[in-house]
Amino acid sequence: MVHCPECKTALETIDDIEFVEMDARTGFIRSSKRFYTTTCAECSATIGSGVAGAKPNGGAA
């Protein structure tokens, strides 16, 4: 069984973790990538992350 490394809560169902989208703008060309972190729903410790690719329109408003 998988446990949170911080609070030791068992991560058994999808409700035990949260996926959080974070923005990061980089470079001199206006672009924005989607970064995701996976956090423990109990203590909010980050337990994973990833990149999902560029947002349309370079993240412009």
PDB file of N, CA, C and O in Angstrom:
ATOM      1  N   MET A   1       0.834  -1.168   0.000  1.00  0.00           N
ATOM      2  CA  MET A   1       0.000   0.000   0.000  1.00  0.00           C
ATOM      3  C   MET A   1       0.892   1.249   0.000  1.00  0.00           C
ATOM      4  O   MET A   1       1.971   1.251   0.594  1.00  0.00           O
ATOM      5  N   VAL A   2       0.433   2.298  -0.667  1.00  0.00           N
ATOM      6  CA  VAL A   2       1.187   3.545  -0.785  1.00  0.00           C
ATOM      7  C   VAL A   2       0.754   4.492   0.338  1.00  0.00           C
ATOM      8  O   VAL A   2      -0.428   4.598   0.663  1.00  0.00           O
ATOM      9  N   HIS A   3       1.741   5.176   0.918  1.00  0.00           N
ATOM     10  CA  HIS A   3       1.484   6.133   1.994  1.00  0.00           C
ATOM     11  C   HIS A   3       2.133   7.471   1.667  1.00  0.00           C
ATOM     12  O   HIS A   3       3.140   7.523   0.962  1.00  0.00           O
ATOM     13  N   CYS A   4       1.554   8.552   2.181  1.00  0.00           N
ATOM     14  CA  CYS A   4       2.160   9.868   2.062  1.00  0.00           C
ATOM     15  C   CYS A   4       3.462   9.864   2.863  1.00  0.00           C
ATOM     16  O   CYS A   4       3.475   9.420   4.012  1.00  0.00           O
ATOM     17  N   PRO A   5       4.558  10.351   2.274  1.00  0.00           N
ATOM     18  CA  PRO A   5       5.830  10.353   2.990  1.00  0.00           C
ATOM     19  C   PRO A   5       5.861  11.322   4.176  1.00  0.00           C
ATOM     20  O   PRO A   5       6.704  11.186   5.063  1.00  0.00           O
ATOM     21  N   GLU A   6       4.955  12.293   4.199  1.00  0.00           N
ATOM     22  CA  GLU A   6       4.949  13.282   5.281  1.00  0.00           C
ATOM     23  C   GLU A   6       4.079  12.856   6.455  1.00  0.00           C
ATOM     24  O   GLU A   6       4.551  12.783   7.590  1.00  0.00           O
ATOM     25  N   CYS A   7       2.788  12.570   6.179  1.00  0.00           N
ATOM     26  CA  CYS A   7       1.849  12.290   7.273  1.00  0.00           C
ATOM     27  C   CYS A   7       1.506  10.806   7.426  1.00  0.00           C
ATOM     28  O   CYS A   7       0.801  10.420   8.359  1.00  0.00           O
ATOM     29  N   LYS A   8       2.005   9.983   6.510  1.00  0.00           N
ATOM     30  CA  LYS A   8       1.805   8.522   6.540  1.00  0.00           C
ATOM     31  C   LYS A   8       0.366   8.078   6.272  1.00  0.00           C
ATOM     32  O   LYS A   8       0.027   6.922   6.523  1.00  0.00           O
ATOM     33  N   THR A   9      -0.483   8.973   5.769  1.00  0.00           N
ATOM     34  CA  THR A   9      -1.854   8.607   5.401  1.00  0.00           C
ATOM     35  C   THR A   9      -1.820   7.631   4.232  1.00  0.00           C
ATOM     36  O   THR A   9      -1.043   7.811   3.294  1.00  0.00           O
ATOM     37  N   ALA A  10      -2.658   6.599   4.282  1.00  0.00           N
ATOM     38  CA  ALA A  10      -2.754   5.655   3.173  1.00  0.00           C
ATOM     39  C   ALA A  10      -3.410   6.331   1.973  1.00  0.00           C
ATOM     40  O   ALA A  10      -4.459   6.962   2.104  1.00  0.00           O
ATOM     41  N   LEU A  11      -2.792   6.197   0.810  1.00  0.00           N
ATOM     42  CA  LEU A  11      -3.322   6.758  -0.430  1.00  0.00           C
ATOM     43  C   LEU A  11      -3.978   5.626  -1.208  1.00  0.00           C
ATOM     44  O   LEU A  11      -3.346   4.987  -2.049  1.00  0.00           O
ATOM     45  N   GLU A  12      -5.252   5.385  -0.917  1.00  0.00           N
ATOM     46  CA  GLU A  12      -5.970   4.242  -1.459  1.00  0.00           C
ATOM     47  C   GLU A  12      -6.936   4.587  -2.589  1.00  0.00           C
ATOM     48  O   GLU A  12      -7.182   3.763  -3.471  1.00  0.00           O
ATOM     49  N   THR A  13      -7.485   5.804  -2.566  1.00  0.00           N
ATOM     50  CA  THR A  13      -8.464   6.195  -3.593  1.00  0.00           C
ATOM     51  C   THR A  13      -8.058   7.531  -4.206  1.00  0.00           C
ATOM     52  O   THR A  13      -7.159   8.203  -3.701  1.00  0.00           O
ATOM     53  N   ILE A  14      -8.716   7.909  -5.285  1.00  0.00           N
ATOM     54  CA  ILE A  14      -8.441   9.173  -5.958  1.00  0.00           C
ATOM     55  C   ILE A  14      -8.734  10.357  -5.037  1.00  0.00           C
ATOM     56  O   ILE A  14      -8.148  11.426  -5.207  1.00  0.00           O
ATOM     57  N   ASP A  15      -9.618  10.186  -4.080  1.00  0.00           N
ATOM     58  CA  ASP A  15      -9.950  11.259  -3.141  1.00  0.00           C
ATOM     59  C   ASP A  15      -8.839  11.529  -2.133  1.00  0.00           C
ATOM     60  O   ASP A  15      -8.878  12.535  -1.425  1.00  0.00           O
ATOM     61  N   ASP A  16      -7.853  10.644  -2.063  1.00  0.00           N
ATOM     62  CA  ASP A  16      -6.740  10.815  -1.120  1.00  0.00           C
ATOM     63  C   ASP A  16      -5.646  11.735  -1.660  1.00  0.00           C
ATOM     64  O   ASP A  16      -4.727  12.106  -0.930  1.00  0.00           O
ATOM     65  N   ILE A  17      -5.748  12.104  -2.949  1.00  0.00           N
ATOM     66  CA  ILE A  17      -4.772  13.020  -3.544  1.00  0.00           C
ATOM     67  C   ILE A  17      -5.504  14.136  -4.286  1.00  0.00           C
ATOM     68  O   ILE A  17      -6.675  13.999  -4.640  1.00  0.00           O
ATOM     69  N   GLU A  18      -4.799  15.238  -4.513  1.00  0.00           N
ATOM     70  CA  GLU A  18      -5.347  16.358  -5.267  1.00  0.00           C
ATOM     71  C   GLU A  18      -4.375  16.700  -6.386  1.00  0.00           C
ATOM     72  O   GLU A  18      -3.159  16.640  -6.203  1.00  0.00           O
ATOM     73  N   PHE A  19      -4.919  17.062  -7.548  1.00  0.00           N
ATOM     74  CA  PHE A  19      -4.111  17.519  -8.669  1.00  0.00           C
ATOM     75  C   PHE A  19      -4.258  19.033  -8.749  1.00  0.00           C
ATOM     76  O   PHE A  19      -5.375  19.546  -8.820  1.00  0.00           O
ATOM     77  N   VAL A  20      -3.137  19.751  -8.738  1.00  0.00           N
ATOM     78  CA  VAL A  20      -3.139  21.207  -8.743  1.00  0.00           C
ATOM     79  C   VAL A  20      -2.415  21.693  -9.988  1.00  0.00           C
ATOM     80  O   VAL A  20      -1.271  21.311 -10.236  1.00  0.00           O
ATOM     81  N   GLU A  21      -3.096  22.555 -10.788  1.00  0.00           N
ATOM     82  CA  GLU A  21      -2.466  23.130 -11.976  1.00  0.00           C
ATOM     83  C   GLU A  21      -1.743  24.408 -11.577  1.00  0.00           C
ATOM     84  O   GLU A  21      -2.296  25.261 -10.882  1.00  0.00           O
ATOM     85  N   MET A  22      -0.490  24.528 -12.029  1.00  0.00           N
ATOM     86  CA  MET A  22       0.317  25.704 -11.727  1.00  0.00           C
ATOM     87  C   MET A  22       0.822  26.280 -13.039  1.00  0.00           C
ATOM     88  O   MET A  22       1.156  25.521 -13.948  1.00  0.00           O
ATOM     89  N   ASP A  23       0.886  27.600 -13.162  1.00  0.00           N
ATOM     90  CA  ASP A  23       1.366  28.261 -14.374  1.00  0.00           C
ATOM     91  C   ASP A  23       2.810  28.704 -14.205  1.00  0.00           C
ATOM     92  O   ASP A  23       3.245  29.051 -13.107  1.00  0.00           O
ATOM     93  N   ALA A  24       3.544  28.686 -15.312  1.00  0.00           N
ATOM     94  CA  ALA A  24       4.906  29.222 -15.333  1.00  0.00           C
ATOM     95  C   ALA A  24       5.141  29.806 -16.710  1.00  0.00           C
ATOM     96  O   ALA A  24       5.009  29.106 -17.714  1.00  0.00           O
ATOM     97  N   ARG A  25       5.481  31.055 -16.767  1.00  0.00           N
ATOM     98  CA  ARG A  25       5.789  31.724 -18.040  1.00  0.00           C
ATOM     99  C   ARG A  25       7.295  31.848 -18.141  1.00  0.00           C
ATOM    100  O   ARG A  25       7.962  32.297 -17.209  1.00  0.00           O
ATOM    101  N   THR A  26       7.812  31.447 -19.272  1.00  0.00           N
ATOM    102  CA  THR A  26       9.260  31.435 -19.436  1.00  0.00           C
ATOM    103  C   THR A  26       9.663  32.030 -20.770  1.00  0.00           C
ATOM    104  O   THR A  26       8.858  32.110 -21.697  1.00  0.00           O
ATOM    105  N   GLY A  27      10.935  32.453 -20.859  1.00  0.00           N
ATOM    106  CA  GLY A  27      11.510  32.888 -22.125  1.00  0.00           C
ATOM    107  C   GLY A  27      11.064  34.261 -22.575  1.00  0.00           C
ATOM    108  O   GLY A  27      10.236  34.905 -21.932  1.00  0.00           O
ATOM    109  N   PHE A  28      11.635  34.708 -23.708  1.00  0.00           N
ATOM    110  CA  PHE A  28      11.297  36.017 -24.260  1.00  0.00           C
ATOM    111  C   PHE A  28      10.111  35.935 -25.216  1.00  0.00           C
ATOM    112  O   PHE A  28       9.524  36.963 -25.555  1.00  0.00           O
ATOM    113  N   ILE A  29       9.751  34.742 -25.653  1.00  0.00           N
ATOM    114  CA  ILE A  29       8.549  34.535 -26.456  1.00  0.00           C
ATOM    115  C   ILE A  29       7.431  34.205 -25.485  1.00  0.00           C
ATOM    116  O   ILE A  29       7.592  33.359 -24.606  1.00  0.00           O
ATOM    117  N   ARG A  30       6.305  34.871 -25.642  1.00  0.00           N
ATOM    118  CA  ARG A  30       5.212  34.659 -24.696  1.00  0.00           C
ATOM    119  C   ARG A  30       4.683  33.232 -24.825  1.00  0.00           C
ATOM    120  O   ARG A  30       4.063  32.875 -25.826  1.00  0.00           O
ATOM    121  N   SER A  31       4.933  32.441 -23.818  1.00  0.00           N
ATOM    122  CA  SER A  31       4.444  31.069 -23.803  1.00  0.00           C
ATOM    123  C   SER A  31       4.154  30.678 -22.369  1.00  0.00           C
ATOM    124  O   SER A  31       4.693  31.258 -21.426  1.00  0.00           O
ATOM    125  N   SER A  32       3.319  29.715 -22.226  1.00  0.00           N
ATOM    126  CA  SER A  32       2.964  29.249 -20.895  1.00  0.00           C
ATOM    127  C   SER A  32       2.793  27.742 -20.945  1.00  0.00           C
ATOM    128  O   SER A  32       2.165  27.210 -21.861  1.00  0.00           O
ATOM    129  N   LYS A  33       3.340  27.073 -19.981  1.00  0.00           N
ATOM    130  CA  LYS A  33       3.211  25.627 -19.890  1.00  0.00           C
ATOM    131  C   LYS A  33       2.316  25.276 -18.720  1.00  0.00           C
ATOM    132  O   LYS A  33       2.187  26.042 -17.765  1.00  0.00           O
ATOM    133  N   ARG A  34       1.711  24.130 -18.803  1.00  0.00           N
ATOM    134  CA  ARG A  34       0.893  23.625 -17.703  1.00  0.00           C
ATOM    135  C   ARG A  34       1.738  22.689 -16.856  1.00  0.00           C
ATOM    136  O   ARG A  34       2.215  21.656 -17.327  1.00  0.00           O
ATOM    137  N   PHE A  35       1.909  23.060 -15.630  1.00  0.00           N
ATOM    138  CA  PHE A  35       2.602  22.225 -14.666  1.00  0.00           C
ATOM    139  C   PHE A  35       1.575  21.713 -13.672  1.00  0.00           C
ATOM    140  O   PHE A  35       0.714  22.465 -13.214  1.00  0.00           O
ATOM    141  N   TYR A  36       1.667  20.452 -13.346  1.00  0.00           N
ATOM    142  CA  TYR A  36       0.750  19.864 -12.382  1.00  0.00           C
ATOM    143  C   TYR A  36       1.541  19.305 -11.210  1.00  0.00           C
ATOM    144  O   TYR A  36       2.630  18.757 -11.382  1.00  0.00           O
ATOM    145  N   THR A  37       0.981  19.450 -10.024  1.00  0.00           N
ATOM    146  CA  THR A  37       1.542  18.767  -8.867  1.00  0.00           C
ATOM    147  C   THR A  37       0.462  17.872  -8.287  1.00  0.00           C
ATOM    148  O   THR A  37      -0.730  18.160  -8.392  1.00  0.00           O
ATOM    149  N   THR A  38       0.893  16.806  -7.686  1.00  0.00           N
ATOM    150  CA  THR A  38       0.002  15.900  -6.979  1.00  0.00           C
ATOM    151  C   THR A  38       0.302  16.063  -5.502  1.00  0.00           C
ATOM    152  O   THR A  38       1.445  15.917  -5.068  1.00  0.00           O
ATOM    153  N   THR A  39      -0.738  16.367  -4.732  1.00  0.00           N
ATOM    154  CA  THR A  39      -0.536  16.588  -3.308  1.00  0.00           C
ATOM    155  C   THR A  39      -1.409  15.655  -2.487  1.00  0.00           C
ATOM    156  O   THR A  39      -2.446  15.180  -2.948  1.00  0.00           O
ATOM    157  N   CYS A  40      -0.975  15.406  -1.274  1.00  0.00           N
ATOM    158  CA  CYS A  40      -1.752  14.609  -0.324  1.00  0.00           C
ATOM    159  C   CYS A  40      -2.959  15.437   0.111  1.00  0.00           C
ATOM    160  O   CYS A  40      -2.798  16.591   0.506  1.00  0.00           O
ATOM    161  N   ALA A  41      -4.152  14.874   0.046  1.00  0.00           N
ATOM    162  CA  ALA A  41      -5.369  15.592   0.432  1.00  0.00           C
ATOM    163  C   ALA A  41      -5.415  15.846   1.938  1.00  0.00           C
ATOM    164  O   ALA A  41      -6.115  16.754   2.387  1.00  0.00           O
ATOM    165  N   GLU A  42      -4.692  15.074   2.706  1.00  0.00           N
ATOM    166  CA  GLU A  42      -4.701  15.219   4.160  1.00  0.00           C
ATOM    167  C   GLU A  42      -3.789  16.343   4.648  1.00  0.00           C
ATOM    168  O   GLU A  42      -4.204  17.162   5.469  1.00  0.00           O
ATOM    169  N   CYS A  43      -2.544  16.390   4.150  1.00  0.00           N
ATOM    170  CA  CYS A  43      -1.571  17.353   4.678  1.00  0.00           C
ATOM    171  C   CYS A  43      -1.024  18.323   3.625  1.00  0.00           C
ATOM    172  O   CYS A  43      -0.241  19.211   3.963  1.00  0.00           O
ATOM    173  N   SER A  44      -1.415  18.172   2.373  1.00  0.00           N
ATOM    174  CA  SER A  44      -1.006  19.031   1.247  1.00  0.00           C
ATOM    175  C   SER A  44       0.467  18.900   0.866  1.00  0.00           C
ATOM    176  O   SER A  44       0.993  19.766   0.167  1.00  0.00           O
ATOM    177  N   ALA A  45       1.133  17.861   1.299  1.00  0.00           N
ATOM    178  CA  ALA A  45       2.516  17.628   0.891  1.00  0.00           C
ATOM    179  C   ALA A  45       2.550  17.270  -0.594  1.00  0.00           C
ATOM    180  O   ALA A  45       1.716  16.493  -1.060  1.00  0.00           O
ATOM    181  N   THR A  46       3.504  17.828  -1.342  1.00  0.00           N
ATOM    182  CA  THR A  46       3.652  17.504  -2.756  1.00  0.00           C
ATOM    183  C   THR A  46       4.281  16.122  -2.870  1.00  0.00           C
ATOM    184  O   THR A  46       5.339  15.863  -2.297  1.00  0.00           O
ATOM    185  N   ILE A  47       3.621  15.233  -3.615  1.00  0.00           N
ATOM    186  CA  ILE A  47       4.130  13.869  -3.745  1.00  0.00           C
ATOM    187  C   ILE A  47       4.433  13.506  -5.196  1.00  0.00           C
ATOM    188  O   ILE A  47       4.854  12.384  -5.476  1.00  0.00           O
ATOM    189  N   GLY A  48       4.223  14.448  -6.126  1.00  0.00           N
ATOM    190  CA  GLY A  48       4.542  14.201  -7.520  1.00  0.00           C
ATOM    191  C   GLY A  48       4.287  15.445  -8.347  1.00  0.00           C
ATOM    192  O   GLY A  48       3.634  16.381  -7.887  1.00  0.00           O
ATOM    193  N   SER A  49       4.810  15.456  -9.594  1.00  0.00           N
ATOM    194  CA  SER A  49       4.597  16.601 -10.476  1.00  0.00           C
ATOM    195  C   SER A  49       4.784  16.182 -11.923  1.00  0.00           C
ATOM    196  O   SER A  49       5.282  15.093 -12.210  1.00  0.00           O
ATOM    197  N   GLY A  50       4.376  17.065 -12.833  1.00  0.00           N
ATOM    198  CA  GLY A  50       4.539  16.787 -14.248  1.00  0.00           C
ATOM    199  C   GLY A  50       4.230  18.007 -15.091  1.00  0.00           C
ATOM    200  O   GLY A  50       3.738  19.014 -14.581  1.00  0.00           O
ATOM    201  N   VAL A  51       4.520  17.915 -16.395  1.00  0.00           N
ATOM    202  CA  VAL A  51       4.258  18.983 -17.348  1.00  0.00           C
ATOM    203  C   VAL A  51       3.296  18.436 -18.388  1.00  0.00           C
ATOM    204  O   VAL A  51       3.492  17.339 -18.912  1.00  0.00           O
ATOM    205  N   ALA A  52       2.247  19.210 -18.689  1.00  0.00           N
ATOM    206  CA  ALA A  52       1.243  18.742 -19.638  1.00  0.00           C
ATOM    207  C   ALA A  52       1.311  19.442 -20.981  1.00  0.00           C
ATOM    208  O   ALA A  52       0.505  19.131 -21.858  1.00  0.00           O
ATOM    209  N   GLY A  53       2.233  20.372 -21.185  1.00  0.00           N
ATOM    210  CA  GLY A  53       2.373  21.029 -22.476  1.00  0.00           C
ATOM    211  C   GLY A  53       1.966  22.483 -22.444  1.00  0.00           C
ATOM    212  O   GLY A  53       1.625  23.029 -21.394  1.00  0.00           O
ATOM    213  N   ALA A  54       2.008  23.101 -23.608  1.00  0.00           N
ATOM    214  CA  ALA A  54       1.750  24.540 -23.718  1.00  0.00           C
ATOM    215  C   ALA A  54       0.258  24.831 -23.721  1.00  0.00           C
ATOM    216  O   ALA A  54      -0.548  24.030 -24.193  1.00  0.00           O
ATOM    217  N   LYS A  55      -0.092  25.994 -23.184  1.00  0.00           N
ATOM    218  CA  LYS A  55      -1.462  26.468 -23.232  1.00  0.00           C
ATOM    219  C   LYS A  55      -1.678  27.196 -24.555  1.00  0.00           C
ATOM    220  O   LYS A  55      -0.731  27.766 -25.098  1.00  0.00           O
ATOM    221  N   PRO A  56      -2.892  27.192 -25.085  1.00  0.00           N
ATOM    222  CA  PRO A  56      -3.163  27.927 -26.313  1.00  0.00           C
ATOM    223  C   PRO A  56      -2.978  29.428 -26.103  1.00  0.00           C
ATOM    224  O   PRO A  56      -3.190  29.933 -25.001  1.00  0.00           O
ATOM    225  N   ASN A  57      -2.584  30.136 -27.155  1.00  0.00           N
ATOM    226  CA  ASN A  57      -2.398  31.586 -27.151  1.00  0.00           C
ATOM    227  C   ASN A  57      -1.278  32.016 -26.211  1.00  0.00           C
ATOM    228  O   ASN A  57      -1.244  33.168 -25.778  1.00  0.00           O
ATOM    229  N   GLY A  58      -0.382  31.123 -25.897  1.00  0.00           N
ATOM    230  CA  GLY A  58       0.767  31.465 -25.055  1.00  0.00           C
ATOM    231  C   GLY A  58       0.392  31.928 -23.672  1.00  0.00           C
ATOM    232  O   GLY A  58       1.196  32.578 -23.004  1.00  0.00           O
ATOM    233  N   GLY A  59      -0.821  31.609 -23.214  1.00  0.00           N
ATOM    234  CA  GLY A  59      -1.258  32.031 -21.905  1.00  0.00           C
ATOM    235  C   GLY A  59      -1.675  33.483 -21.843  1.00  0.00           C
ATOM    236  O   GLY A  59      -1.886  34.021 -20.756  1.00  0.00           O
ATOM    237  N   ALA A  60      -1.799  34.138 -23.013  1.00  0.00           N
ATOM    238  CA  ALA A  60      -2.184  35.557 -23.034  1.00  0.00           C
ATOM    239  C   ALA A  60      -3.628  35.719 -22.598  1.00  0.00           C
ATOM    240  O   ALA A  60      -4.459  34.837 -22.812  1.00  0.00           O
ATOM    241  N   ALA A  61      -3.913  36.848 -21.989  1.00  0.00           N
ATOM    242  CA  ALA A  61      -5.275  37.120 -21.514  1.00  0.00           C
ATOM    243  C   ALA A  61      -6.190  37.497 -22.655  1.00  0.00           C
ATOM    244  O   ALA A  61      -7.373  37.760 -22.437  1.00  0.00           O
TER     245      ALA A  61
END
